[in-house]
């Protein structure tokens, strides 16, 4: 069954069923990548250590998000 046929069948579903299908499809694409998570965790720890040791300055909340 091709993409076009899947779409045609999906459009025949009730709105709630289409919403559930869309949620399931999006969820299937949003799986965490362990490698990327590990890289970001190491980077976050590196930045925190740099901040705590004085090697990195923080930016005030108001400056980042405006007043």
LUMLUMDREN-2810 file (N, C-alpha, C; in Angstrom, 1 decimal):
<atoms>
<atom><aa>X</aa><ch>A</ch><at>N</at><xx>0.9</xx><yy>-1.2</yy><zz>0.0</zz></atom>
<atom><aa>X</aa><ch>A</ch><at>CA</at><xx>0.0</xx><yy>0.0</yy><zz>0.0</zz></atom>
<atom><aa>X</aa><ch>A</ch><at>C</at><xx>0.9</xx><yy>1.2</yy><zz>0.0</zz></atom>
<atom><aa>X</aa><ch>A</ch><at>N</at><xx>0.7</xx><yy>2.1</yy><zz>-0.9</zz></atom>
<atom><aa>X</aa><ch>A</ch><at>CA</at><xx>1.5</xx><yy>3.3</yy><zz>-1.1</zz></atom>
<atom><aa>X</aa><ch>A</ch><at>C</at><xx>1.0</xx><yy>4.5</yy><zz>-0.2</zz></atom>
<atom><aa>X</aa><ch>A</ch><at>N</at><xx>1.7</xx><yy>5.5</yy><zz>-0.2</zz></atom>
<atom><aa>X</aa><ch>A</ch><at>CA</at><xx>1.4</xx><yy>6.7</yy><zz>0.6</zz></atom>
<atom><aa>X</aa><ch>A</ch><at>C</at><xx>0.1</xx><yy>7.3</yy><zz>0.3</zz></atom>
<atom><aa>X</aa><ch>A</ch><at>N</at><xx>-0.2</xx><yy>7.4</yy><zz>-1.0</zz></atom>
<atom><aa>X</aa><ch>A</ch><at>CA</at><xx>-1.4</xx><yy>8.0</yy><zz>-1.5</zz></atom>
<atom><aa>X</aa><ch>A</ch><at>C</at><xx>-2.6</xx><yy>7.2</yy><zz>-1.0</zz></atom>
<atom><aa>X</aa><ch>A</ch><at>N</at><xx>-2.5</xx><yy>5.9</yy><zz>-1.1</zz></atom>
<atom><aa>X</aa><ch>A</ch><at>CA</at><xx>-3.6</xx><yy>5.0</yy><zz>-0.7</zz></atom>
<atom><aa>X</aa><ch>A</ch><at>C</at><xx>-3.8</xx><yy>5.1</yy><zz>0.9</zz></atom>
<atom><aa>X</aa><ch>A</ch><at>N</at><xx>-2.7</xx><yy>5.2</yy><zz>1.6</zz></atom>
<atom><aa>X</aa><ch>A</ch><at>CA</at><xx>-2.8</xx><yy>5.3</yy><zz>3.0</zz></atom>
<atom><aa>X</aa><ch>A</ch><at>C</at><xx>-3.5</xx><yy>6.6</yy><zz>3.4</zz></atom>
<atom><aa>X</aa><ch>A</ch><at>N</at><xx>-3.1</xx><yy>7.7</yy><zz>2.7</zz></atom>
<atom><aa>X</aa><ch>A</ch><at>CA</at><xx>-3.8</xx><yy>9.0</yy><zz>3.0</zz></atom>
<atom><aa>X</aa><ch>A</ch><at>C</at><xx>-5.3</xx><yy>8.9</yy><zz>2.7</zz></atom>
<atom><aa>X</aa><ch>A</ch><at>N</at><xx>-5.6</xx><yy>8.3</yy><zz>1.5</zz></atom>
<atom><aa>X</aa><ch>A</ch><at>CA</at><xx>-7.1</xx><yy>8.2</yy><zz>1.2</zz></atom>
<atom><aa>X</aa><ch>A</ch><at>C</at><xx>-7.8</xx><yy>7.5</yy><zz>2.3</zz></atom>
<atom><aa>X</aa><ch>A</ch><at>N</at><xx>-7.2</xx><yy>6.4</yy><zz>2.8</zz></atom>
<atom><aa>X</aa><ch>A</ch><at>CA</at><xx>-7.9</xx><yy>5.6</yy><zz>3.8</zz></atom>
<atom><aa>X</aa><ch>A</ch><at>C</at><xx>-8.0</xx><yy>6.4</yy><zz>5.1</zz></atom>
<atom><aa>X</aa><ch>A</ch><at>N</at><xx>-6.9</xx><yy>7.1</yy><zz>5.4</zz></atom>
<atom><aa>X</aa><ch>A</ch><at>CA</at><xx>-6.9</xx><yy>7.9</yy><zz>6.7</zz></atom>
<atom><aa>X</aa><ch>A</ch><at>C</at><xx>-7.9</xx><yy>9.0</yy><zz>6.7</zz></atom>
<atom><aa>X</aa><ch>A</ch><at>N</at><xx>-8.1</xx><yy>9.6</yy><zz>5.5</zz></atom>
<atom><aa>X</aa><ch>A</ch><at>CA</at><xx>-9.1</xx><yy>10.7</yy><zz>5.4</zz></atom>
<atom><aa>X</aa><ch>A</ch><at>C</at><xx>-10.5</xx><yy>10.2</yy><zz>5.6</zz></atom>
<atom><aa>X</aa><ch>A</ch><at>N</at><xx>-10.8</xx><yy>8.9</yy><zz>5.5</zz></atom>
<atom><aa>X</aa><ch>A</ch><at>CA</at><xx>-12.1</xx><yy>8.3</yy><zz>5.7</zz></atom>
<atom><aa>X</aa><ch>A</ch><at>C</at><xx>-12.4</xx><yy>8.1</yy><zz>7.2</zz></atom>
<atom><aa>X</aa><ch>A</ch><at>N</at><xx>-11.3</xx><yy>8.2</yy><zz>8.0</zz></atom>
<atom><aa>X</aa><ch>A</ch><at>CA</at><xx>-11.5</xx><yy>8.0</yy><zz>9.4</zz></atom>
<atom><aa>X</aa><ch>A</ch><at>C</at><xx>-12.3</xx><yy>9.2</yy><zz>10.1</zz></atom>
<atom><aa>X</aa><ch>A</ch><at>N</at><xx>-12.9</xx><yy>8.9</yy><zz>11.2</zz></atom>
<atom><aa>X</aa><ch>A</ch><at>CA</at><xx>-13.5</xx><yy>10.0</yy><zz>12.0</zz></atom>
<atom><aa>X</aa><ch>A</ch><at>C</at><xx>-12.4</xx><yy>11.0</yy><zz>12.4</zz></atom>
<atom><aa>X</aa><ch>A</ch><at>N</at><xx>-12.8</xx><yy>12.2</yy><zz>12.7</zz></atom>
<atom><aa>X</aa><ch>A</ch><at>CA</at><xx>-11.8</xx><yy>13.2</yy><zz>13.1</zz></atom>
<atom><aa>X</aa><ch>A</ch><at>C</at><xx>-10.9</xx><yy>12.7</yy><zz>14.3</zz></atom>
<atom><aa>X</aa><ch>A</ch><at>N</at><xx>-11.6</xx><yy>12.2</yy><zz>15.3</zz></atom>
<atom><aa>X</aa><ch>A</ch><at>CA</at><xx>-10.8</xx><yy>11.7</yy><zz>16.5</zz></atom>
<atom><aa>X</aa><ch>A</ch><at>C</at><xx>-9.8</xx><yy>10.6</yy><zz>16.1</zz></atom>
<atom><aa>X</aa><ch>A</ch><at>N</at><xx>-10.2</xx><yy>9.7</yy><zz>15.2</zz></atom>
<atom><aa>X</aa><ch>A</ch><at>CA</at><xx>-9.3</xx><yy>8.7</yy><zz>14.8</zz></atom>
<atom><aa>X</aa><ch>A</ch><at>C</at><xx>-8.2</xx><yy>9.2</yy><zz>14.0</zz></atom>
<atom><aa>X</aa><ch>A</ch><at>N</at><xx>-8.4</xx><yy>10.2</yy><zz>13.2</zz></atom>
<atom><aa>X</aa><ch>A</ch><at>CA</at><xx>-7.3</xx><yy>10.9</yy><zz>12.4</zz></atom>
<atom><aa>X</aa><ch>A</ch><at>C</at><xx>-6.4</xx><yy>11.5</yy><zz>13.4</zz></atom>
<atom><aa>X</aa><ch>A</ch><at>N</at><xx>-6.9</xx><yy>12.2</yy><zz>14.4</zz></atom>
<atom><aa>X</aa><ch>A</ch><at>CA</at><xx>-6.0</xx><yy>12.8</yy><zz>15.4</zz></atom>
<atom><aa>X</aa><ch>A</ch><at>C</at><xx>-5.2</xx><yy>11.8</yy><zz>16.1</zz></atom>
<atom><aa>X</aa><ch>A</ch><at>N</at><xx>-5.7</xx><yy>10.7</yy><zz>16.5</zz></atom>
<atom><aa>X</aa><ch>A</ch><at>CA</at><xx>-5.0</xx><yy>9.7</yy><zz>17.1</zz></atom>
<atom><aa>X</aa><ch>A</ch><at>C</at><xx>-3.9</xx><yy>9.1</yy><zz>16.2</zz></atom>
<atom><aa>X</aa><ch>A</ch><at>N</at><xx>-4.2</xx><yy>8.9</yy><zz>14.9</zz></atom>
<atom><aa>X</aa><ch>A</ch><at>CA</at><xx>-3.3</xx><yy>8.4</yy><zz>14.0</zz></atom>
<atom><aa>X</aa><ch>A</ch><at>C</at><xx>-2.1</xx><yy>9.4</yy><zz>13.8</zz></atom>
<atom><aa>X</aa><ch>A</ch><at>N</at><xx>-2.5</xx><yy>10.7</yy><zz>13.7</zz></atom>
<atom><aa>X</aa><ch>A</ch><at>CA</at><xx>-1.5</xx><yy>11.8</yy><zz>13.5</zz></atom>
<atom><aa>X</aa><ch>A</ch><at>C</at><xx>-0.5</xx><yy>11.8</yy><zz>14.7</zz></atom>
<atom><aa>X</aa><ch>A</ch><at>N</at><xx>-1.1</xx><yy>11.7</yy><zz>15.9</zz></atom>
<atom><aa>X</aa><ch>A</ch><at>CA</at><xx>-0.3</xx><yy>11.7</yy><zz>17.1</zz></atom>
<atom><aa>X</aa><ch>A</ch><at>C</at><xx>0.7</xx><yy>10.5</yy><zz>17.2</zz></atom>
<atom><aa>X</aa><ch>A</ch><at>N</at><xx>0.2</xx><yy>9.3</yy><zz>16.8</zz></atom>
<atom><aa>X</aa><ch>A</ch><at>CA</at><xx>1.0</xx><yy>8.1</yy><zz>16.7</zz></atom>
<atom><aa>X</aa><ch>A</ch><at>C</at><xx>2.2</xx><yy>8.3</yy><zz>15.7</zz></atom>
<atom><aa>X</aa><ch>A</ch><at>N</at><xx>1.8</xx><yy>8.8</yy><zz>14.6</zz></atom>
<atom><aa>X</aa><ch>A</ch><at>CA</at><xx>2.9</xx><yy>9.0</yy><zz>13.5</zz></atom>
<atom><aa>X</aa><ch>A</ch><at>C</at><xx>3.9</xx><yy>10.0</yy><zz>14.0</zz></atom>
<atom><aa>X</aa><ch>A</ch><at>N</at><xx>3.5</xx><yy>11.1</yy><zz>14.6</zz></atom>
<atom><aa>X</aa><ch>A</ch><at>CA</at><xx>4.5</xx><yy>12.1</yy><zz>15.1</zz></atom>
<atom><aa>X</aa><ch>A</ch><at>C</at><xx>5.3</xx><yy>11.5</yy><zz>16.2</zz></atom>
<atom><aa>X</aa><ch>A</ch><at>N</at><xx>4.7</xx><yy>10.8</yy><zz>17.1</zz></atom>
<atom><aa>X</aa><ch>A</ch><at>CA</at><xx>5.4</xx><yy>10.2</yy><zz>18.2</zz></atom>
<atom><aa>X</aa><ch>A</ch><at>C</at><xx>6.5</xx><yy>9.2</yy><zz>17.7</zz></atom>
<atom><aa>X</aa><ch>A</ch><at>N</at><xx>6.2</xx><yy>8.5</yy><zz>16.6</zz></atom>
<atom><aa>X</aa><ch>A</ch><at>CA</at><xx>7.1</xx><yy>7.6</yy><zz>16.0</zz></atom>
<atom><aa>X</aa><ch>A</ch><at>C</at><xx>8.4</xx><yy>8.3</yy><zz>15.5</zz></atom>
<atom><aa>X</aa><ch>A</ch><at>N</at><xx>8.3</xx><yy>9.6</yy><zz>15.1</zz></atom>
<atom><aa>X</aa><ch>A</ch><at>CA</at><xx>9.4</xx><yy>10.3</yy><zz>14.6</zz></atom>
<atom><aa>X</aa><ch>A</ch><at>C</at><xx>10.2</xx><yy>11.0</yy><zz>15.7</zz></atom>
<atom><aa>X</aa><ch>A</ch><at>N</at><xx>9.6</xx><yy>11.1</yy><zz>16.9</zz></atom>
<atom><aa>X</aa><ch>A</ch><at>CA</at><xx>10.2</xx><yy>11.9</yy><zz>18.0</zz></atom>
<atom><aa>X</aa><ch>A</ch><at>C</at><xx>10.8</xx><yy>11.0</yy><zz>19.1</zz></atom>
<atom><aa>X</aa><ch>A</ch><at>N</at><xx>11.5</xx><yy>10.0</yy><zz>18.6</zz></atom>
<atom><aa>X</aa><ch>A</ch><at>CA</at><xx>12.2</xx><yy>9.1</yy><zz>19.5</zz></atom>
<atom><aa>X</aa><ch>A</ch><at>C</at><xx>13.5</xx><yy>9.7</yy><zz>19.8</zz></atom>
<atom><aa>X</aa><ch>A</ch><at>N</at><xx>13.9</xx><yy>9.7</yy><zz>21.1</zz></atom>
<atom><aa>X</aa><ch>A</ch><at>CA</at><xx>15.2</xx><yy>10.3</yy><zz>21.5</zz></atom>
<atom><aa>X</aa><ch>A</ch><at>C</at><xx>16.4</xx><yy>9.5</yy><zz>20.9</zz></atom>
<atom><aa>X</aa><ch>A</ch><at>N</at><xx>17.4</xx><yy>10.2</yy><zz>20.5</zz></atom>
<atom><aa>X</aa><ch>A</ch><at>CA</at><xx>18.6</xx><yy>9.6</yy><zz>20.0</zz></atom>
<atom><aa>X</aa><ch>A</ch><at>C</at><xx>19.6</xx><yy>9.6</yy><zz>21.2</zz></atom>
<atom><aa>X</aa><ch>A</ch><at>N</at><xx>20.0</xx><yy>8.4</yy><zz>21.7</zz></atom>
<atom><aa>X</aa><ch>A</ch><at>CA</at><xx>20.8</xx><yy>8.3</yy><zz>22.9</zz></atom>
<atom><aa>X</aa><ch>A</ch><at>C</at><xx>22.2</xx><yy>9.0</yy><zz>22.6</zz></atom>
<atom><aa>X</aa><ch>A</ch><at>N</at><xx>22.7</xx><yy>8.9</yy><zz>21.4</zz></atom>
<atom><aa>X</aa><ch>A</ch><at>CA</at><xx>24.0</xx><yy>9.5</yy><zz>21.1</zz></atom>
<atom><aa>X</aa><ch>A</ch><at>C</at><xx>23.9</xx><yy>11.0</yy><zz>21.3</zz></atom>
<atom><aa>X</aa><ch>A</ch><at>N</at><xx>22.9</xx><yy>11.6</yy><zz>20.7</zz></atom>
<atom><aa>X</aa><ch>A</ch><at>CA</at><xx>22.7</xx><yy>13.0</yy><zz>20.8</zz></atom>
<atom><aa>X</aa><ch>A</ch><at>C</at><xx>22.5</xx><yy>13.5</yy><zz>22.2</zz></atom>
<atom><aa>X</aa><ch>A</ch><at>N</at><xx>21.7</xx><yy>12.7</yy><zz>23.0</zz></atom>
<atom><aa>X</aa><ch>A</ch><at>CA</at><xx>21.4</xx><yy>13.0</yy><zz>24.4</zz></atom>
<atom><aa>X</aa><ch>A</ch><at>C</at><xx>22.7</xx><yy>13.0</yy><zz>25.2</zz></atom>
<atom><aa>X</aa><ch>A</ch><at>N</at><xx>23.6</xx><yy>12.0</yy><zz>24.9</zz></atom>
<atom><aa>X</aa><ch>A</ch><at>CA</at><xx>24.9</xx><yy>11.9</yy><zz>25.6</zz></atom>
<atom><aa>X</aa><ch>A</ch><at>C</at><xx>25.8</xx><yy>13.1</yy><zz>25.3</zz></atom>
<atom><aa>X</aa><ch>A</ch><at>N</at><xx>25.8</xx><yy>13.5</yy><zz>24.1</zz></atom>
<atom><aa>X</aa><ch>A</ch><at>CA</at><xx>26.6</xx><yy>14.7</yy><zz>23.6</zz></atom>
<atom><aa>X</aa><ch>A</ch><at>C</at><xx>26.1</xx><yy>15.9</yy><zz>24.3</zz></atom>
<atom><aa>X</aa><ch>A</ch><at>N</at><xx>24.8</xx><yy>16.2</yy><zz>24.4</zz></atom>
<atom><aa>X</aa><ch>A</ch><at>CA</at><xx>24.2</xx><yy>17.4</yy><zz>25.0</zz></atom>
<atom><aa>X</aa><ch>A</ch><at>C</at><xx>24.4</xx><yy>17.3</yy><zz>26.5</zz></atom>
<atom><aa>X</aa><ch>A</ch><at>N</at><xx>24.4</xx><yy>16.1</yy><zz>27.1</zz></atom>
<atom><aa>X</aa><ch>A</ch><at>CA</at><xx>24.6</xx><yy>16.0</yy><zz>28.6</zz></atom>
<atom><aa>X</aa><ch>A</ch><at>C</at><xx>26.0</xx><yy>16.4</yy><zz>28.9</zz></atom>
<atom><aa>X</aa><ch>A</ch><at>N</at><xx>27.0</xx><yy>15.9</yy><zz>28.1</zz></atom>
<atom><aa>X</aa><ch>A</ch><at>CA</at><xx>28.4</xx><yy>16.3</yy><zz>28.3</zz></atom>
<atom><aa>X</aa><ch>A</ch><at>C</at><xx>28.6</xx><yy>17.8</yy><zz>28.2</zz></atom>
<atom><aa>X</aa><ch>A</ch><at>N</at><xx>28.0</xx><yy>18.3</yy><zz>27.1</zz></atom>
<atom><aa>X</aa><ch>A</ch><at>CA</at><xx>28.1</xx><yy>19.8</yy><zz>26.9</zz></atom>
<atom><aa>X</aa><ch>A</ch><at>C</at><xx>27.5</xx><yy>20.6</yy><zz>28.0</zz></atom>
<atom><aa>X</aa><ch>A</ch><at>N</at><xx>26.4</xx><yy>20.2</yy><zz>28.5</zz></atom>
<atom><aa>X</aa><ch>A</ch><at>CA</at><xx>25.7</xx><yy>20.9</yy><zz>29.6</zz></atom>
<atom><aa>X</aa><ch>A</ch><at>C</at><xx>26.6</xx><yy>20.9</yy><zz>30.8</zz></atom>
<atom><aa>X</aa><ch>A</ch><at>N</at><xx>27.2</xx><yy>19.7</yy><zz>31.1</zz></atom>
<atom><aa>X</aa><ch>A</ch><at>CA</at><xx>28.0</xx><yy>19.6</yy><zz>32.3</zz></atom>
<atom><aa>X</aa><ch>A</ch><at>C</at><xx>29.3</xx><yy>20.4</yy><zz>32.1</zz></atom>
<atom><aa>X</aa><ch>A</ch><at>N</at><xx>29.8</xx><yy>20.4</yy><zz>30.9</zz></atom>
<atom><aa>X</aa><ch>A</ch><at>CA</at><xx>31.0</xx><yy>21.2</yy><zz>30.6</zz></atom>
<atom><aa>X</aa><ch>A</ch><at>C</at><xx>30.7</xx><yy>22.7</yy><zz>30.9</zz></atom>
<atom><aa>X</aa><ch>A</ch><at>N</at><xx>29.6</xx><yy>23.2</yy><zz>30.4</zz></atom>
<atom><aa>X</aa><ch>A</ch><at>CA</at><xx>29.2</xx><yy>24.6</yy><zz>30.5</zz></atom>
<atom><aa>X</aa><ch>A</ch><at>C</at><xx>29.0</xx><yy>24.9</yy><zz>32.0</zz></atom>
<atom><aa>X</aa><ch>A</ch><at>N</at><xx>28.3</xx><yy>24.0</yy><zz>32.7</zz></atom>
<atom><aa>X</aa><ch>A</ch><at>CA</at><xx>28.0</xx><yy>24.3</yy><zz>34.1</zz></atom>
<atom><aa>X</aa><ch>A</ch><at>C</at><xx>29.3</xx><yy>24.4</yy><zz>34.9</zz></atom>
<atom><aa>X</aa><ch>A</ch><at>N</at><xx>30.3</xx><yy>23.5</yy><zz>34.7</zz></atom>
<atom><aa>X</aa><ch>A</ch><at>CA</at><xx>31.6</xx><yy>23.5</yy><zz>35.3</zz></atom>
<atom><aa>X</aa><ch>A</ch><at>C</at><xx>32.3</xx><yy>24.8</yy><zz>35.0</zz></atom>
<atom><aa>X</aa><ch>A</ch><at>N</at><xx>32.3</xx><yy>25.2</yy><zz>33.7</zz></atom>
<atom><aa>X</aa><ch>A</ch><at>CA</at><xx>32.9</xx><yy>26.4</yy><zz>33.3</zz></atom>
<atom><aa>X</aa><ch>A</ch><at>C</at><xx>32.3</xx><yy>27.6</yy><zz>34.1</zz></atom>
<atom><aa>X</aa><ch>A</ch><at>N</at><xx>31.0</xx><yy>27.6</yy><zz>34.2</zz></atom>
<atom><aa>X</aa><ch>A</ch><at>CA</at><xx>30.3</xx><yy>28.7</yy><zz>34.9</zz></atom>
<atom><aa>X</aa><ch>A</ch><at>C</at><xx>30.7</xx><yy>28.7</yy><zz>36.4</zz></atom>
<atom><aa>X</aa><ch>A</ch><at>N</at><xx>30.7</xx><yy>27.5</yy><zz>37.0</zz></atom>
<atom><aa>X</aa><ch>A</ch><at>CA</at><xx>31.0</xx><yy>27.5</yy><zz>38.4</zz></atom>
<atom><aa>X</aa><ch>A</ch><at>C</at><xx>32.4</xx><yy>27.8</yy><zz>38.7</zz></atom>
<atom><aa>X</aa><ch>A</ch><at>N</at><xx>33.3</xx><yy>27.6</yy><zz>37.8</zz></atom>
<atom><aa>X</aa><ch>A</ch><at>CA</at><xx>34.7</xx><yy>27.9</yy><zz>38.0</zz></atom>
<atom><aa>X</aa><ch>A</ch><at>C</at><xx>35.1</xx><yy>29.3</yy><zz>37.6</zz></atom>
<atom><aa>X</aa><ch>A</ch><at>N</at><xx>34.1</xx><yy>30.0</yy><zz>37.1</zz></atom>
<atom><aa>X</aa><ch>A</ch><at>CA</at><xx>34.4</xx><yy>31.4</yy><zz>36.7</zz></atom>
<atom><aa>X</aa><ch>A</ch><at>C</at><xx>34.9</xx><yy>31.6</yy><zz>35.3</zz></atom>
<atom><aa>X</aa><ch>A</ch><at>N</at><xx>34.9</xx><yy>30.5</yy><zz>34.5</zz></atom>
<atom><aa>X</aa><ch>A</ch><at>CA</at><xx>35.4</xx><yy>30.6</yy><zz>33.2</zz></atom>
<atom><aa>X</aa><ch>A</ch><at>C</at><xx>34.3</xx><yy>30.9</yy><zz>32.2</zz></atom>
<atom><aa>X</aa><ch>A</ch><at>N</at><xx>33.1</xx><yy>31.1</yy><zz>32.6</zz></atom>
<atom><aa>X</aa><ch>A</ch><at>CA</at><xx>32.0</xx><yy>31.4</yy><zz>31.8</zz></atom>
<atom><aa>X</aa><ch>A</ch><at>C</at><xx>31.0</xx><yy>32.3</yy><zz>32.5</zz></atom>
<atom><aa>X</aa><ch>A</ch><at>N</at><xx>30.6</xx><yy>33.4</yy><zz>31.9</zz></atom>
<atom><aa>X</aa><ch>A</ch><at>CA</at><xx>29.7</xx><yy>34.3</yy><zz>32.6</zz></atom>
<atom><aa>X</aa><ch>A</ch><at>C</at><xx>28.3</xx><yy>34.0</yy><zz>32.2</zz></atom>
<atom><aa>X</aa><ch>A</ch><at>N</at><xx>27.4</xx><yy>34.2</yy><zz>33.1</zz></atom>
<atom><aa>X</aa><ch>A</ch><at>CA</at><xx>26.0</xx><yy>34.0</yy><zz>32.8</zz></atom>
<atom><aa>X</aa><ch>A</ch><at>C</at><xx>25.4</xx><yy>35.3</yy><zz>32.2</zz></atom>
<atom><aa>X</aa><ch>A</ch><at>N</at><xx>24.2</xx><yy>35.2</yy><zz>31.6</zz></atom>
<atom><aa>X</aa><ch>A</ch><at>CA</at><xx>23.5</xx><yy>36.3</yy><zz>31.0</zz></atom>
<atom><aa>X</aa><ch>A</ch><at>C</at><xx>22.2</xx><yy>36.5</yy><zz>31.9</zz></atom>
<atom><aa>X</aa><ch>A</ch><at>N</at><xx>22.0</xx><yy>37.7</yy><zz>32.4</zz></atom>
<atom><aa>X</aa><ch>A</ch><at>CA</at><xx>20.8</xx><yy>37.9</yy><zz>33.2</zz></atom>
<atom><aa>X</aa><ch>A</ch><at>C</at><xx>19.5</xx><yy>37.5</yy><zz>32.4</zz></atom>
<atom><aa>X</aa><ch>A</ch><at>N</at><xx>18.5</xx><yy>37.0</yy><zz>33.1</zz></atom>
<atom><aa>X</aa><ch>A</ch><at>CA</at><xx>17.2</xx><yy>36.6</yy><zz>32.5</zz></atom>
<atom><aa>X</aa><ch>A</ch><at>C</at><xx>16.6</xx><yy>37.7</yy><zz>31.7</zz></atom>
<atom><aa>X</aa><ch>A</ch><at>N</at><xx>16.6</xx><yy>38.9</yy><zz>32.3</zz></atom>
<atom><aa>X</aa><ch>A</ch><at>CA</at><xx>16.0</xx><yy>40.1</yy><zz>31.6</zz></atom>
<atom><aa>X</aa><ch>A</ch><at>C</at><xx>16.7</xx><yy>40.4</yy><zz>30.3</zz></atom>
<atom><aa>X</aa><ch>A</ch><at>N</at><xx>18.0</xx><yy>40.2</yy><zz>30.2</zz></atom>
<atom><aa>X</aa><ch>A</ch><at>CA</at><xx>18.7</xx><yy>40.5</yy><zz>29.0</zz></atom>
<atom><aa>X</aa><ch>A</ch><at>C</at><xx>18.3</xx><yy>39.4</yy><zz>27.9</zz></atom>
<atom><aa>X</aa><ch>A</ch><at>N</at><xx>18.2</xx><yy>38.2</yy><zz>28.3</zz></atom>
<atom><aa>X</aa><ch>A</ch><at>CA</at><xx>17.9</xx><yy>37.1</yy><zz>27.4</zz></atom>
<atom><aa>X</aa><ch>A</ch><at>C</at><xx>16.5</xx><yy>37.2</yy><zz>26.8</zz></atom>
<atom><aa>X</aa><ch>A</ch><at>N</at><xx>15.5</xx><yy>37.4</yy><zz>27.7</zz></atom>
<atom><aa>X</aa><ch>A</ch><at>CA</at><xx>14.1</xx><yy>37.4</yy><zz>27.3</zz></atom>
<atom><aa>X</aa><ch>A</ch><at>C</at><xx>13.5</xx><yy>38.8</yy><zz>27.2</zz></atom>
<atom><aa>X</aa><ch>A</ch><at>N</at><xx>14.2</xx><yy>39.8</yy><zz>27.5</zz></atom>
<atom><aa>X</aa><ch>A</ch><at>CA</at><xx>13.7</xx><yy>41.2</yy><zz>27.4</zz></atom>
<atom><aa>X</aa><ch>A</ch><at>C</at><xx>12.9</xx><yy>41.5</yy><zz>28.6</zz></atom>
<atom><aa>X</aa><ch>A</ch><at>N</at><xx>12.5</xx><yy>42.7</yy><zz>28.7</zz></atom>
<atom><aa>X</aa><ch>A</ch><at>CA</at><xx>11.7</xx><yy>43.1</yy><zz>29.9</zz></atom>
<atom><aa>X</aa><ch>A</ch><at>C</at><xx>10.2</xx><yy>43.2</yy><zz>29.6</zz></atom>
</atoms>
